[in-house]
């Protein structure tokens, strides 16, 4: 239920972000921005500050529930849908 930044020794850095719903997948879309799927039909954009504090930037409500996520380009991501959605990605 948390998103945490770790260093190369897997030690926690900064302040983690606590989710209200279980997250499914996370991807770095830039050096200071994360995109997370999970919750109830939501995708969250999180920002990472220079002191590694993670904060919610924006939350998108979606028409489907998404599992995995990956970057297609700097401004686009591809997600996989859950359950019986006729659109797999």
Phi and psi restraints in degrees (range 20) as a CNS / XPLOR table:
assign (resid 1 and name C) (resid 2 and name N)
       (resid 2 and name CA) (resid 2 and name C) 1.0 -131.8 20.0 2
assign (resid 2 and name N) (resid 2 and name CA)
       (resid 2 and name C) (resid 3 and name N) 1.0 152.6 20.0 2
assign (resid 2 and name C) (resid 3 and name N)
       (resid 3 and name CA) (resid 3 and name C) 1.0 -113.7 20.0 2
assign (resid 3 and name N) (resid 3 and name CA)
       (resid 3 and name C) (resid 4 and name N) 1.0 121.9 20.0 2
assign (resid 3 and name C) (resid 4 and name N)
       (resid 4 and name CA) (resid 4 and name C) 1.0 -128.5 20.0 2
assign (resid 4 and name N) (resid 4 and name CA)
       (resid 4 and name C) (resid 5 and name N) 1.0 141.1 20.0 2
assign (resid 4 and name C) (resid 5 and name N)
       (resid 5 and name CA) (resid 5 and name C) 1.0 -91.2 20.0 2
assign (resid 5 and name N) (resid 5 and name CA)
       (resid 5 and name C) (resid 6 and name N) 1.0 131.9 20.0 2
assign (resid 5 and name C) (resid 6 and name N)
       (resid 6 and name CA) (resid 6 and name C) 1.0 -119.7 20.0 2
assign (resid 6 and name N) (resid 6 and name CA)
       (resid 6 and name C) (resid 7 and name N) 1.0 149.2 20.0 2
assign (resid 6 and name C) (resid 7 and name N)
       (resid 7 and name CA) (resid 7 and name C) 1.0 -88.3 20.0 2
assign (resid 7 and name N) (resid 7 and name CA)
       (resid 7 and name C) (resid 8 and name N) 1.0 -173.5 20.0 2
assign (resid 7 and name C) (resid 8 and name N)
       (resid 8 and name CA) (resid 8 and name C) 1.0 -65.2 20.0 2
assign (resid 8 and name N) (resid 8 and name CA)
       (resid 8 and name C) (resid 9 and name N) 1.0 -17.9 20.0 2
assign (resid 8 and name C) (resid 9 and name N)
       (resid 9 and name CA) (resid 9 and name C) 1.0 -98.4 20.0 2
assign (resid 9 and name N) (resid 9 and name CA)
       (resid 9 and name C) (resid 10 and name N) 1.0 12.6 20.0 2
assign (resid 9 and name C) (resid 10 and name N)
       (resid 10 and name CA) (resid 10 and name C) 1.0 61.2 20.0 2
assign (resid 10 and name N) (resid 10 and name CA)
       (resid 10 and name C) (resid 11 and name N) 1.0 31.7 20.0 2
assign (resid 10 and name C) (resid 11 and name N)
       (resid 11 and name CA) (resid 11 and name C) 1.0 -93.7 20.0 2
assign (resid 11 and name N) (resid 11 and name CA)
       (resid 11 and name C) (resid 12 and name N) 1.0 141.5 20.0 2
assign (resid 11 and name C) (resid 12 and name N)
       (resid 12 and name CA) (resid 12 and name C) 1.0 -67.5 20.0 2
assign (resid 12 and name N) (resid 12 and name CA)
       (resid 12 and name C) (resid 13 and name N) 1.0 139.8 20.0 2
assign (resid 12 and name C) (resid 13 and name N)
       (resid 13 and name CA) (resid 13 and name C) 1.0 -124.0 20.0 2
assign (resid 13 and name N) (resid 13 and name CA)
       (resid 13 and name C) (resid 14 and name N) 1.0 144.4 20.0 2
assign (resid 13 and name C) (resid 14 and name N)
       (resid 14 and name CA) (resid 14 and name C) 1.0 64.6 20.0 2
assign (resid 14 and name N) (resid 14 and name CA)
       (resid 14 and name C) (resid 15 and name N) 1.0 -156.4 20.0 2
assign (resid 14 and name C) (resid 15 and name N)
       (resid 15 and name CA) (resid 15 and name C) 1.0 -110.9 20.0 2
assign (resid 15 and name N) (resid 15 and name CA)
       (resid 15 and name C) (resid 16 and name N) 1.0 123.3 20.0 2
assign (resid 15 and name C) (resid 16 and name N)
       (resid 16 and name CA) (resid 16 and name C) 1.0 -72.2 20.0 2
assign (resid 16 and name N) (resid 16 and name CA)
       (resid 16 and name C) (resid 17 and name N) 1.0 164.2 20.0 2
assign (resid 16 and name C) (resid 17 and name N)
       (resid 17 and name CA) (resid 17 and name C) 1.0 -100.8 20.0 2
assign (resid 17 and name N) (resid 17 and name CA)
       (resid 17 and name C) (resid 18 and name N) 1.0 132.7 20.0 2
assign (resid 17 and name C) (resid 18 and name N)
       (resid 18 and name CA) (resid 18 and name C) 1.0 -102.2 20.0 2
assign (resid 18 and name N) (resid 18 and name CA)
       (resid 18 and name C) (resid 19 and name N) 1.0 125.9 20.0 2
assign (resid 18 and name C) (resid 19 and name N)
       (resid 19 and name CA) (resid 19 and name C) 1.0 -89.5 20.0 2
assign (resid 19 and name N) (resid 19 and name CA)
       (resid 19 and name C) (resid 20 and name N) 1.0 152.8 20.0 2
assign (resid 19 and name C) (resid 20 and name N)
       (resid 20 and name CA) (resid 20 and name C) 1.0 -87.0 20.0 2
assign (resid 20 and name N) (resid 20 and name CA)
       (resid 20 and name C) (resid 21 and name N) 1.0 -26.4 20.0 2
assign (resid 20 and name C) (resid 21 and name N)
       (resid 21 and name CA) (resid 21 and name C) 1.0 -122.7 20.0 2
assign (resid 21 and name N) (resid 21 and name CA)
       (resid 21 and name C) (resid 22 and name N) 1.0 153.4 20.0 2
assign (resid 21 and name C) (resid 22 and name N)
       (resid 22 and name CA) (resid 22 and name C) 1.0 -62.0 20.0 2
assign (resid 22 and name N) (resid 22 and name CA)
       (resid 22 and name C) (resid 23 and name N) 1.0 128.7 20.0 2
assign (resid 22 and name C) (resid 23 and name N)
       (resid 23 and name CA) (resid 23 and name C) 1.0 -76.9 20.0 2
assign (resid 23 and name N) (resid 23 and name CA)
       (resid 23 and name C) (resid 24 and name N) 1.0 153.1 20.0 2
assign (resid 23 and name C) (resid 24 and name N)
       (resid 24 and name CA) (resid 24 and name C) 1.0 -105.6 20.0 2
assign (resid 24 and name N) (resid 24 and name CA)
       (resid 24 and name C) (resid 25 and name N) 1.0 -47.6 20.0 2
assign (resid 24 and name C) (resid 25 and name N)
       (resid 25 and name CA) (resid 25 and name C) 1.0 -148.0 20.0 2
assign (resid 25 and name N) (resid 25 and name CA)
       (resid 25 and name C) (resid 26 and name N) 1.0 153.1 20.0 2
assign (resid 25 and name C) (resid 26 and name N)
       (resid 26 and name CA) (resid 26 and name C) 1.0 -136.6 20.0 2
assign (resid 26 and name N) (resid 26 and name CA)
       (resid 26 and name C) (resid 27 and name N) 1.0 146.5 20.0 2
assign (resid 26 and name C) (resid 27 and name N)
       (resid 27 and name CA) (resid 27 and name C) 1.0 -142.6 20.0 2
assign (resid 27 and name N) (resid 27 and name CA)
       (resid 27 and name C) (resid 28 and name N) 1.0 142.8 20.0 2
assign (resid 27 and name C) (resid 28 and name N)
       (resid 28 and name CA) (resid 28 and name C) 1.0 -83.9 20.0 2
assign (resid 28 and name N) (resid 28 and name CA)
       (resid 28 and name C) (resid 29 and name N) 1.0 121.2 20.0 2
assign (resid 28 and name C) (resid 29 and name N)
       (resid 29 and name CA) (resid 29 and name C) 1.0 -99.3 20.0 2
assign (resid 29 and name N) (resid 29 and name CA)
       (resid 29 and name C) (resid 30 and name N) 1.0 -13.6 20.0 2
assign (resid 29 and name C) (resid 30 and name N)
       (resid 30 and name CA) (resid 30 and name C) 1.0 -161.3 20.0 2
assign (resid 30 and name N) (resid 30 and name CA)
       (resid 30 and name C) (resid 31 and name N) 1.0 -178.5 20.0 2
assign (resid 30 and name C) (resid 31 and name N)
       (resid 31 and name CA) (resid 31 and name C) 1.0 -66.0 20.0 2
assign (resid 31 and name N) (resid 31 and name CA)
       (resid 31 and name C) (resid 32 and name N) 1.0 -17.2 20.0 2
assign (resid 31 and name C) (resid 32 and name N)
       (resid 32 and name CA) (resid 32 and name C) 1.0 -132.4 20.0 2
assign (resid 32 and name N) (resid 32 and name CA)
       (resid 32 and name C) (resid 33 and name N) 1.0 16.9 20.0 2
assign (resid 32 and name C) (resid 33 and name N)
       (resid 33 and name CA) (resid 33 and name C) 1.0 -135.3 20.0 2
assign (resid 33 and name N) (resid 33 and name CA)
       (resid 33 and name C) (resid 34 and name N) 1.0 133.1 20.0 2
assign (resid 33 and name C) (resid 34 and name N)
       (resid 34 and name CA) (resid 34 and name C) 1.0 -116.9 20.0 2
assign (resid 34 and name N) (resid 34 and name CA)
       (resid 34 and name C) (resid 35 and name N) 1.0 149.7 20.0 2
assign (resid 34 and name C) (resid 35 and name N)
       (resid 35 and name CA) (resid 35 and name C) 1.0 -123.5 20.0 2
assign (resid 35 and name N) (resid 35 and name CA)
       (resid 35 and name C) (resid 36 and name N) 1.0 129.1 20.0 2
assign (resid 35 and name C) (resid 36 and name N)
       (resid 36 and name CA) (resid 36 and name C) 1.0 -127.9 20.0 2
assign (resid 36 and name N) (resid 36 and name CA)
       (resid 36 and name C) (resid 37 and name N) 1.0 131.8 20.0 2
assign (resid 36 and name C) (resid 37 and name N)
       (resid 37 and name CA) (resid 37 and name C) 1.0 -95.7 20.0 2
assign (resid 37 and name N) (resid 37 and name CA)
       (resid 37 and name C) (resid 38 and name N) 1.0 160.5 20.0 2
assign (resid 37 and name C) (resid 38 and name N)
       (resid 38 and name CA) (resid 38 and name C) 1.0 136.3 20.0 2
assign (resid 38 and name N) (resid 38 and name CA)
       (resid 38 and name C) (resid 39 and name N) 1.0 -172.4 20.0 2
assign (resid 38 and name C) (resid 39 and name N)
       (resid 39 and name CA) (resid 39 and name C) 1.0 71.5 20.0 2
assign (resid 39 and name N) (resid 39 and name CA)
       (resid 39 and name C) (resid 40 and name N) 1.0 -158.6 20.0 2
assign (resid 39 and name C) (resid 40 and name N)
       (resid 40 and name CA) (resid 40 and name C) 1.0 -101.7 20.0 2
assign (resid 40 and name N) (resid 40 and name CA)
       (resid 40 and name C) (resid 41 and name N) 1.0 97.4 20.0 2
assign (resid 40 and name C) (resid 41 and name N)
       (resid 41 and name CA) (resid 41 and name C) 1.0 51.3 20.0 2
assign (resid 41 and name N) (resid 41 and name CA)
       (resid 41 and name C) (resid 42 and name N) 1.0 55.7 20.0 2
assign (resid 41 and name C) (resid 42 and name N)
       (resid 42 and name CA) (resid 42 and name C) 1.0 -137.8 20.0 2
assign (resid 42 and name N) (resid 42 and name CA)
       (resid 42 and name C) (resid 43 and name N) 1.0 150.9 20.0 2
assign (resid 42 and name C) (resid 43 and name N)
       (resid 43 and name CA) (resid 43 and name C) 1.0 -128.7 20.0 2
assign (resid 43 and name N) (resid 43 and name CA)
       (resid 43 and name C) (resid 44 and name N) 1.0 130.9 20.0 2
assign (resid 43 and name C) (resid 44 and name N)
       (resid 44 and name CA) (resid 44 and name C) 1.0 -113.5 20.0 2
assign (resid 44 and name N) (resid 44 and name CA)
       (resid 44 and name C) (resid 45 and name N) 1.0 138.8 20.0 2
assign (resid 44 and name C) (resid 45 and name N)
       (resid 45 and name CA) (resid 45 and name C) 1.0 -101.7 20.0 2
assign (resid 45 and name N) (resid 45 and name CA)
       (resid 45 and name C) (resid 46 and name N) 1.0 126.8 20.0 2
assign (resid 45 and name C) (resid 46 and name N)
       (resid 46 and name CA) (resid 46 and name C) 1.0 -117.6 20.0 2
assign (resid 46 and name N) (resid 46 and name CA)
       (resid 46 and name C) (resid 47 and name N) 1.0 143.6 20.0 2
assign (resid 46 and name C) (resid 47 and name N)
       (resid 47 and name CA) (resid 47 and name C) 1.0 -108.0 20.0 2
assign (resid 47 and name N) (resid 47 and name CA)
       (resid 47 and name C) (resid 48 and name N) 1.0 147.7 20.0 2
assign (resid 47 and name C) (resid 48 and name N)
       (resid 48 and name CA) (resid 48 and name C) 1.0 -116.0 20.0 2
assign (resid 48 and name N) (resid 48 and name CA)
       (resid 48 and name C) (resid 49 and name N) 1.0 119.2 20.0 2
assign (resid 48 and name C) (resid 49 and name N)
       (resid 49 and name CA) (resid 49 and name C) 1.0 -79.8 20.0 2
assign (resid 49 and name N) (resid 49 and name CA)
       (resid 49 and name C) (resid 50 and name N) 1.0 173.6 20.0 2
assign (resid 49 and name C) (resid 50 and name N)
       (resid 50 and name CA) (resid 50 and name C) 1.0 -64.5 20.0 2
assign (resid 50 and name N) (resid 50 and name CA)
       (resid 50 and name C) (resid 51 and name N) 1.0 -22.8 20.0 2
assign (resid 50 and name C) (resid 51 and name N)
       (resid 51 and name CA) (resid 51 and name C) 1.0 -96.7 20.0 2
assign (resid 51 and name N) (resid 51 and name CA)
       (resid 51 and name C) (resid 52 and name N) 1.0 17.5 20.0 2
assign (resid 51 and name C) (resid 52 and name N)
       (resid 52 and name CA) (resid 52 and name C) 1.0 65.2 20.0 2
assign (resid 52 and name N) (resid 52 and name CA)
       (resid 52 and name C) (resid 53 and name N) 1.0 28.6 20.0 2
assign (resid 52 and name C) (resid 53 and name N)
       (resid 53 and name CA) (resid 53 and name C) 1.0 -86.9 20.0 2
assign (resid 53 and name N) (resid 53 and name CA)
       (resid 53 and name C) (resid 54 and name N) 1.0 129.9 20.0 2
assign (resid 53 and name C) (resid 54 and name N)
       (resid 54 and name CA) (resid 54 and name C) 1.0 -101.3 20.0 2
assign (resid 54 and name N) (resid 54 and name CA)
       (resid 54 and name C) (resid 55 and name N) 1.0 128.8 20.0 2
assign (resid 54 and name C) (resid 55 and name N)
       (resid 55 and name CA) (resid 55 and name C) 1.0 -133.8 20.0 2
assign (resid 55 and name N) (resid 55 and name CA)
       (resid 55 and name C) (resid 56 and name N) 1.0 152.5 20.0 2
assign (resid 55 and name C) (resid 56 and name N)
       (resid 56 and name CA) (resid 56 and name C) 1.0 -74.3 20.0 2
assign (resid 56 and name N) (resid 56 and name CA)
       (resid 56 and name C) (resid 57 and name N) 1.0 127.3 20.0 2
assign (resid 56 and name C) (resid 57 and name N)
       (resid 57 and name CA) (resid 57 and name C) 1.0 -96.9 20.0 2
assign (resid 57 and name N) (resid 57 and name CA)
       (resid 57 and name C) (resid 58 and name N) 1.0 -46.8 20.0 2
assign (resid 57 and name C) (resid 58 and name N)
       (resid 58 and name CA) (resid 58 and name C) 1.0 -157.6 20.0 2
assign (resid 58 and name N) (resid 58 and name CA)
       (resid 58 and name C) (resid 59 and name N) 1.0 146.0 20.0 2
assign (resid 58 and name C) (resid 59 and name N)
       (resid 59 and name CA) (resid 59 and name C) 1.0 -122.9 20.0 2
assign (resid 59 and name N) (resid 59 and name CA)
       (resid 59 and name C) (resid 60 and name N) 1.0 127.9 20.0 2
assign (resid 59 and name C) (resid 60 and name N)
       (resid 60 and name CA) (resid 60 and name C) 1.0 -107.6 20.0 2
assign (resid 60 and name N) (resid 60 and name CA)
       (resid 60 and name C) (resid 61 and name N) 1.0 132.0 20.0 2
assign (resid 60 and name C) (resid 61 and name N)
       (resid 61 and name CA) (resid 61 and name C) 1.0 -89.3 20.0 2
assign (resid 61 and name N) (resid 61 and name CA)
       (resid 61 and name C) (resid 62 and name N) 1.0 132.2 20.0 2
assign (resid 61 and name C) (resid 62 and name N)
       (resid 62 and name CA) (resid 62 and name C) 1.0 -116.2 20.0 2
assign (resid 62 and name N) (resid 62 and name CA)
       (resid 62 and name C) (resid 63 and name N) 1.0 165.8 20.0 2
assign (resid 62 and name C) (resid 63 and name N)
       (resid 63 and name CA) (resid 63 and name C) 1.0 -81.6 20.0 2
assign (resid 63 and name N) (resid 63 and name CA)
       (resid 63 and name C) (resid 64 and name N) 1.0 -14.5 20.0 2
assign (resid 63 and name C) (resid 64 and name N)
       (resid 64 and name CA) (resid 64 and name C) 1.0 -134.3 20.0 2
assign (resid 64 and name N) (resid 64 and name CA)
       (resid 64 and name C) (resid 65 and name N) 1.0 162.6 20.0 2
assign (resid 64 and name C) (resid 65 and name N)
       (resid 65 and name CA) (resid 65 and name C) 1.0 -91.3 20.0 2
assign (resid 65 and name N) (resid 65 and name CA)
       (resid 65 and name C) (resid 66 and name N) 1.0 134.3 20.0 2
assign (resid 65 and name C) (resid 66 and name N)
       (resid 66 and name CA) (resid 66 and name C) 1.0 -113.4 20.0 2
assign (resid 66 and name N) (resid 66 and name CA)
       (resid 66 and name C) (resid 67 and name N) 1.0 145.0 20.0 2
assign (resid 66 and name C) (resid 67 and name N)
       (resid 67 and name CA) (resid 67 and name C) 1.0 -99.1 20.0 2
assign (resid 67 and name N) (resid 67 and name CA)
       (resid 67 and name C) (resid 68 and name N) 1.0 -92.8 20.0 2
assign (resid 67 and name C) (resid 68 and name N)
       (resid 68 and name CA) (resid 68 and name C) 1.0 -81.4 20.0 2
assign (resid 68 and name N) (resid 68 and name CA)
       (resid 68 and name C) (resid 69 and name N) 1.0 159.3 20.0 2
assign (resid 68 and name C) (resid 69 and name N)
       (resid 69 and name CA) (resid 69 and name C) 1.0 -144.9 20.0 2
assign (resid 69 and name N) (resid 69 and name CA)
       (resid 69 and name C) (resid 70 and name N) 1.0 142.9 20.0 2
assign (resid 69 and name C) (resid 70 and name N)
       (resid 70 and name CA) (resid 70 and name C) 1.0 -147.7 20.0 2
assign (resid 70 and name N) (resid 70 and name CA)
       (resid 70 and name C) (resid 71 and name N) 1.0 160.2 20.0 2
assign (resid 70 and name C) (resid 71 and name N)
       (resid 71 and name CA) (resid 71 and name C) 1.0 -82.4 20.0 2
assign (resid 71 and name N) (resid 71 and name CA)
       (resid 71 and name C) (resid 72 and name N) 1.0 133.7 20.0 2
assign (resid 71 and name C) (resid 72 and name N)
       (resid 72 and name CA) (resid 72 and name C) 1.0 -97.6 20.0 2
assign (resid 72 and name N) (resid 72 and name CA)
       (resid 72 and name C) (resid 73 and name N) 1.0 -39.6 20.0 2
assign (resid 72 and name C) (resid 73 and name N)
       (resid 73 and name CA) (resid 73 and name C) 1.0 -153.9 20.0 2
assign (resid 73 and name N) (resid 73 and name CA)
       (resid 73 and name C) (resid 74 and name N) 1.0 176.2 20.0 2
assign (resid 73 and name C) (resid 74 and name N)
       (resid 74 and name CA) (resid 74 and name C) 1.0 -59.3 20.0 2
assign (resid 74 and name N) (resid 74 and name CA)
       (resid 74 and name C) (resid 75 and name N) 1.0 -23.2 20.0 2
assign (resid 74 and name C) (resid 75 and name N)
       (resid 75 and name CA) (resid 75 and name C) 1.0 -116.6 20.0 2
assign (resid 75 and name N) (resid 75 and name CA)
       (resid 75 and name C) (resid 76 and name N) 1.0 4.7 20.0 2
assign (resid 75 and name C) (resid 76 and name N)
       (resid 76 and name CA) (resid 76 and name C) 1.0 -133.7 20.0 2
assign (resid 76 and name N) (resid 76 and name CA)
       (resid 76 and name C) (resid 77 and name N) 1.0 143.4 20.0 2
assign (resid 76 and name C) (resid 77 and name N)
       (resid 77 and name CA) (resid 77 and name C) 1.0 -125.4 20.0 2
assign (resid 77 and name N) (resid 77 and name CA)
       (resid 77 and name C) (resid 78 and name N) 1.0 158.8 20.0 2
assign (resid 77 and name C) (resid 78 and name N)
       (resid 78 and name CA) (resid 78 and name C) 1.0 -116.0 20.0 2
assign (resid 78 and name N) (resid 78 and name CA)
       (resid 78 and name C) (resid 79 and name N) 1.0 135.1 20.0 2
assign (resid 78 and name C) (resid 79 and name N)
       (resid 79 and name CA) (resid 79 and name C) 1.0 -125.9 20.0 2
assign (resid 79 and name N) (resid 79 and name CA)
       (resid 79 and name C) (resid 80 and name N) 1.0 154.5 20.0 2
assign (resid 79 and name C) (resid 80 and name N)
       (resid 80 and name CA) (resid 80 and name C) 1.0 -102.7 20.0 2
assign (resid 80 and name N) (resid 80 and name CA)
       (resid 80 and name C) (resid 81 and name N) 1.0 140.5 20.0 2
assign (resid 80 and name C) (resid 81 and name N)
       (resid 81 and name CA) (resid 81 and name C) 1.0 -88.1 20.0 2
assign (resid 81 and name N) (resid 81 and name CA)
       (resid 81 and name C) (resid 82 and name N) 1.0 163.9 20.0 2
assign (resid 81 and name C) (resid 82 and name N)
       (resid 82 and name CA) (resid 82 and name C) 1.0 -103.9 20.0 2
assign (resid 82 and name N) (resid 82 and name CA)
       (resid 82 and name C) (resid 83 and name N) 1.0 164.5 20.0 2
assign (resid 82 and name C) (resid 83 and name N)
       (resid 83 and name CA) (resid 83 and name C) 1.0 54.5 20.0 2
assign (resid 83 and name N) (resid 83 and name CA)
       (resid 83 and name C) (resid 84 and name N) 1.0 -129.8 20.0 2
assign (resid 83 and name C) (resid 84 and name N)
       (resid 84 and name CA) (resid 84 and name C) 1.0 -99.1 20.0 2
assign (resid 84 and name N) (resid 84 and name CA)
       (resid 84 and name C) (resid 85 and name N) 1.0 23.7 20.0 2
assign (resid 84 and name C) (resid 85 and name N)
       (resid 85 and name CA) (resid 85 and name C) 1.0 -66.2 20.0 2
assign (resid 85 and name N) (resid 85 and name CA)
       (resid 85 and name C) (resid 86 and name N) 1.0 130.8 20.0 2
assign (resid 85 and name C) (resid 86 and name N)
       (resid 86 and name CA) (resid 86 and name C) 1.0 -71.9 20.0 2
assign (resid 86 and name N) (resid 86 and name CA)
       (resid 86 and name C) (resid 87 and name N) 1.0 -10.3 20.0 2
assign (resid 86 and name C) (resid 87 and name N)
       (resid 87 and name CA) (resid 87 and name C) 1.0 -106.0 20.0 2
assign (resid 87 and name N) (resid 87 and name CA)
       (resid 87 and name C) (resid 88 and name N) 1.0 103.3 20.0 2
assign (resid 87 and name C) (resid 88 and name N)
       (resid 88 and name CA) (resid 88 and name C) 1.0 -68.7 20.0 2
assign (resid 88 and name N) (resid 88 and name CA)
       (resid 88 and name C) (resid 89 and name N) 1.0 -24.4 20.0 2
